[in-house]
Each structure stands twice: as C-alpha cells, then as structure tokens.
C-alpha cells in the first residue's frame, strides 16, 4: 500500500511474489491521487482534478459533493502572475474570482482599496461565489497537512520538505490580508465566539491541509464545503480495518521516508492498523533518513531501500518471497 516508486506502483511490486506464492492472497492499494480517485469513483463519487475546478460544468450537480484530491504542490514563484491558470493564481484567490466571474484585473484592484472597503469587498466576493455555486458542494481531501500560511507552510517548504524563500513579499502581504478578511467574515457568520485565540484559529489559510493543491485546501470553509485527510478517507472507503489481521504482512511503499514527511505518509494510518492487529509492517522506499528508533516508533518491522543502490522489482520480489513469505 502506498505511492508509486520509480520501479512501479504497489501492484507492480507484488506481481512476481503473487506468481511465486500462489498459496498467499495478495491485495495492492495505490494511495496516490490517481489511486484514491479510482477507489472513490468506483463508489460513484464525483472526483475531479484541481485544474478542473474553475469550470463549474465539471462539478457534480447541485446538492451533490464534488471531491478534489490534492497534494503539496510546488507553488509558483509569482503567485499573481497574469499567465497563471485560475487554480494556481493567488493561492486559491484565483478560483474564487473565477467562480465569481471576475478577471484578474478586478481581483488585483481589491488590494488597492482602503481597509474597511477591502474587508467588505472580500465579504461580497465570498457571498457571490456561494450564490454562483448554486448548491454545489466542494470537498478537498489532502495528502499533506501543510497550511497555506505559517512557518511550515507550502510557501516556505517544497514537497520534499526543503526550505524555499522565493515568494515575493508583496504576494505574501496580499495573501495575509485576503485571508484575514475572510477570517473576519467567517467569524461574523458564527454565533459562537472563540474563547481564546489558542483554542481555534478561524483563519482558513492556517488550518491543517489548507495549502494542498496550490491553496485550494483553504477554500472549503469559505464556500461551506468540507476538508479532510485523503488517507483517512481511503482507509475508510477500502475498509482496511476489517482486512488487516495478525496473519497479514503489510507492505508500505513510500517514495520518501524522512522525519519531516513521515507523519503525513501512508505510515500515518498503517501504524495504528498494524499495531492493533499485530501485523508485520515492512517498507520499500527510495529515500530514507529515519533512525532505527524512529522506525520502531512508526511500528516498522524492516525498511528496504533508501541506500546508494536503488531497489529493483526483482529485489522487492526476492525480499518478499525469501525473507517474509517462505515457509518457516
């Protein structure tokens, strides 16, 4: 279970062992965006790509839910460049303006308004978008928990967790102002006052997962939609808790296994599943920097790969059949 490596997807790694061990039952799950999309579509759910969001005709009909599965993407160096498509422009603001029928020039004009007028204009934009959606519901499932704004946001880290500092300061100011005004609007809608700032940050751009899909994760709160973790939705839809027993060998396929990203990888859900059932958990990876102690914390029995010599499909088959599946 996991995301594809350079040598193939999870089912590719199990193809040879399945032939060599006919007495063993094999099941493979691809938890990439493509794999989760396939699973949800099999359950008659409407799933579209982030790039399709600007076109409301691609959405499910009014009253139904349209799902987008999004990961941490490398953000454009200039968020408000005129040549960007709506799903990348302005880290979510471009999609809002597209749904409202605005062009980029009108959206940029917002930031020239005095503070009071700016706050009211953002409020009017959100209300217009809600009306134009005509009952369509947006659900964003994220494969990353990085926020849009903050010290560990998608604006400061690459998908591989390397620091970046190329964002223009004026772009950050625009984003901060916009989502602060959006936060004020959300607070004005609520009948519950936050007891303290520590208990809940109402800013939709600082919530976990708000940075996925070029900032699309920040939008569900504004359009009365839903946001959740893609891997949790996958585990529920695949009913993994009913399939993992003490006789299960769980094989996790994780392209990068580093302390900065392991929590939001597939190990985040496999740890509890395998620990509860007593199943063994092994990992195939291309990059690994976790210590033996850290692997133990994630309930990993053994980790293969991540060294100088990359694994091949044959290597994976040999490890599975000769080390884990051979008769004792």
N, C-alpha and C positions, 0 to 999 in steps of 0.2 A: 504494500500500500504506500503510495506517495507520488511524487512528481517525477517525470522522466529524467533519466541521466543521459549523457551523450551516447551511451551504449544501448539506450532504448527505454521504453516505458515499463512499468511493473510487469505487465503481462509478457513482455519480451524476456525478462529475466527468469520467468517461471516456465517458459516454453520447453526448454530442454529437460529440466527436472520432471516436468509432467510426463514426458515420454519415458524417462528412465525409471520413474517410480509410479507405475500405474496403480499401485495399491493405496496411494496417497491422494486425497482430494485437494485440489488447488483452486484458489479464488484470487483474482487480482483486481485492485481498485486504483484508478488513476485520480489523484486528488488535485491535479492541475485545473486551471479554469476550464479547459476543454473537457476533462473527465467529469468534473462536477456538473457541468452544463448537460452532458449526456445523461447523467443519472436523473437530474431534475426533469429534463424533457421527457424521459421515459415515464415519469409520473404526471404527465400532462401539464407541466408548468411552463409558462412563457418565460424564456430566458433569452436576453439579447446582449449584444456586446456594448461596451462603453461608447464606442464610436457611433452606435445607432441611436443613442439616447436623444439626440437633438430632433430626430424625426418621430413625432408622436404617432404616426401611422404604423411604426414598428412595434408599438406597445400593445399590451393586451387591452381588450375593450374596457369601457368604463365599469367600475365596480370590481374589476379583477386586478390581480397583482402582476406586475412586471418585475422580473428579477434580473439584476446585474451582478455578476461575479467578478470582483476586481481585486487586483494585487497592487503592491507597491510599485509604481512606475517611476522611471527617471523623469523628473519634472523639467519642463523647458527652461532654458536659461533666462528667457524673457517671457514672463507669463502673459503679458498684454500685447504681444506682437500681432500685427494685423493679419499675418499669414497663417495663424494657428486655427485649427478647426474648433468648433464650439466646445467639444468635450475636453480640450486642453487649455483653452483661453481662460485666463483669470482663475484657474484652480476651482472650478465649479461655477463661477460667476457667469462664464460664457454660456453654460447650459441654461441657467436661469433666464438670461436675456434672450436666448433663442426661443425658449418656451413662452416668453412674454411678447415675442415678435419684435424685439429691439435689434438694432445693429450695434456694432462695436463702438461707433462714434457716440451714440446716445448713452451707452453704458459708461464710457470713459468720462462723459460730461457729468456723471454723478459726483465724481471726486473733486469737481471744481465748486460744488455747492457749499454754502455755509453749513455748519454742523447740524443745526436744527432742520434745515431743509434736506440735508443729506439723509438724516435718520428717517424722515418722513418718506423720502423717495425710495429708500430701501424697503420700507414697510409696504408702500404701494406696489413695488415690484413683486414682492413675495405674494401679496394678495392677488395680483393679476395672474401670476403663474398658477396659483391654486385654481382660479376660475378657468383658465385655459386648459388645465389638465382634465377638467370635466369628469371627475370621479376616478380617474386612473390612479392606481397606487404603485409607488416605487419601493422596491426592496433591494437594498445593497448588501451583499454578502462579501465580506472582506477576507482575503488570505493574509493580511497584515493588520497589526493593531496600531501602527504608527499614526499619530494625528496629523492634521494638516498644518497646524501651528504649534509651536513649542520647541523646546530644546532638542527633543528626539524626533522631530517631525520629518516628513518626506521631503521637506525643503532643505534640511540640513544633512540628510543621510541618503546615500544611494541604496538601491535594493539589496546590495551586498554589504550594507552597513559601513561603507566608507564615508568619511565626512566630506561635505561639499560646501563651498561658500561662494557660489557664483550668482546667487539671486540678487538682483538689483534692490537696493534699499527702498526705492520708491515703490517697487512692486510689493514688498513686504508691508509697507505702510498702508497701501491700498487694501490688501487682504485683511489686515488687522482692523482697519476702520470699518470695512464692509461687514465682517462677521461680528464685530462689536455691536453694530447697529442691528444686525439680525438677532443677536442675543437679546437686545433690549426689546425687540418685537416679541420674541418668544416669551419673555418674562411678562410682558403686558397682557399676553393671552392667558397666562396661568392664573388660577385662583389661589395657588399655593405660593407663598413667599419662601425663598430659601432661608433656612435658619442661620446659616453661615456660609461664606464662600467656600469653606473646606468641604462641606457636605455634598455640594454639587456645583459643577461649573456648567452653566447653561449655554456656554459658547459652543455652537455646533462644530466649529473648526478645531476644537481642542479635545473632542471626545475620542476615545479609542477607536481606531479604524476610520476616522474621518479623512485621512489622507489617501486612501486607496483610490485607484482609477483616476489619477490627476485631480483629486479633490472631490470626486463625486460622492465619497463617503460622508461629506459634510452636508449633503442636501436633503436626506430623508426627513430630518427634523423640521426643515423649512416647509416641505410640501406634504407634511403629515403622513410620511411613509415609515419604513422600517429599516433598521440596520442591524446586522448580526455577524457572527463569525461563520465563514464558509465551511470550515472543517467540522464545526458542531452540527451545522445543517446537514452536511454529508453523512456524518456518523448516524444521525437520527434517521435520515432517509434510507440509508443502507442497513439499518438495524444491526449495527456492529455488535452491540452489547449482547445480542442473542446468538451470535456466531462465534464468539471467542470463548474457548474453554481451556481447561488445563492441558488438553491434548493438542492445542493449537501452537504452531510455530508462526509467529508474526514477523514478517519481513518488511522493514520500513526502507523506502527508497527516498533519500533526502540529498539533493544535489549539494547543499552547503550545510555543514554541521558546525556552527560556531556559537559561542555564548550569547552573542548579540541577537541571533535569529532563531535559536532552537525552540524558544517558548511558543513561537507562532508557526512552527513547522508541524508536520504530522505527528511528531513525538508528543506534542501538547495534548493530544487526545489519546494516543496509544499508551502513554504511561499509566493512566488510571485504568484503562481497559485490561491491560496485561497484568497489572499488579493485582487487580481484583480477582482475576481468574487463575492466576498462577502460570500464565502462558509465557513462553520464552520470547524475547524480543531481540532481533538482530537487525543491524543497519548496514545498508550499502550506500556509499557516498563518494563524491568526487573531491570534496574538501572537508577537512575535519581538524578542529583545534581544541576539542573538548578533552579534558584530562580523564583518566580512569575514574577518578572520584566523581566528576561531573556526569560521566556516562552512567555511573551507578545511580546518581540522583534521578536520572530520567528512565531508570529501570531497564537500561540497555544491557543485554547479556554479552553481546560482542559487536564490534564495529569493524567493517571491512572497507578498505579504500581510503582515499584521502592522503595517500603516500605518493612517493615520486613516480612509481609505476602505476599507471591507471588500470583499473579492472576491465576485463572484457566479459562478454556474455558467458563465454566458456568458463572463466574464473568463477563467476557467480554460480553457475550450474555445478561446478566441482565442489565449491564450498557447501552448497545446499545438500547435495546428494551424499558426499563422502563424510561431511562433518555432522550434519544435522538430521538427515533422513535415512541414513544407513541403519540396518537392524543392529540393535545393541546385543 
